[in-house]
């Protein structure tokens, strides 16, 4: 019984750790995508301004 409880607790701990890591990775991925979108918009805007000035 004690071994079962220990395995259960270890499983819950691993699950919580993986869940937190997955959540952090997802948040970082979303931030990266948002940053890329903003950068691409700025690049397009700069290209449009350059094209307009010529």
C-alpha positions as CSV (number, residue, x, y, z in Angstrom):
1,X,0.0,0.0,0.0
2,X,2.8,2.4,0.9
3,X,4.5,1.7,-2.4
4,X,1.3,2.4,-4.3
5,X,0.9,5.7,-2.5
6,X,4.5,6.6,-3.2
7,X,4.1,5.8,-6.9
8,X,0.9,7.8,-7.1
9,X,2.5,10.8,-5.5
10,X,5.5,10.5,-7.8
11,X,3.1,10.2,-10.8
12,X,1.2,13.3,-9.7
13,X,4.5,15.2,-9.2
14,X,5.8,14.3,-12.6
15,X,2.4,15.1,-14.2
16,X,2.4,18.5,-12.5
17,X,5.9,19.2,-13.6
18,X,5.2,18.2,-17.2
19,X,2.0,20.3,-17.1
20,X,3.9,23.4,-15.9
21,X,6.7,22.9,-18.5
22,X,4.1,22.5,-21.2
23,X,2.3,25.6,-20.1
24,X,5.5,27.6,-20.0
25,X,6.5,26.3,-23.4
26,X,3.1,27.2,-24.8
27,X,3.3,30.8,-23.4
28,X,6.8,31.2,-24.7
29,X,5.7,30.0,-28.1
30,X,2.8,32.4,-28.2
31,X,5.1,35.3,-27.2
32,X,7.5,34.3,-29.9
33,X,4.8,34.2,-32.6
34,X,3.4,37.6,-31.4
35,X,6.9,39.1,-31.6
36,X,7.4,37.7,-35.1
37,X,4.1,39.2,-36.3
38,X,5.0,42.6,-34.9
39,X,8.4,42.4,-36.5
40,X,7.0,41.4,-39.8
41,X,4.4,44.3,-39.7
42,X,7.2,46.8,-38.9
43,X,9.3,45.4,-41.8
44,X,6.4,45.7,-44.2
45,X,5.7,49.2,-43.0
46,X,9.3,50.2,-43.5
47,X,9.3,48.7,-47.0
48,X,6.1,50.6,-47.9
49,X,7.7,53.8,-46.6
50,X,10.9,53.2,-48.6
51,X,8.8,52.5,-51.7
52,X,6.8,55.6,-51.2
53,X,9.9,57.8,-50.8
54,X,11.5,56.7,-54.0
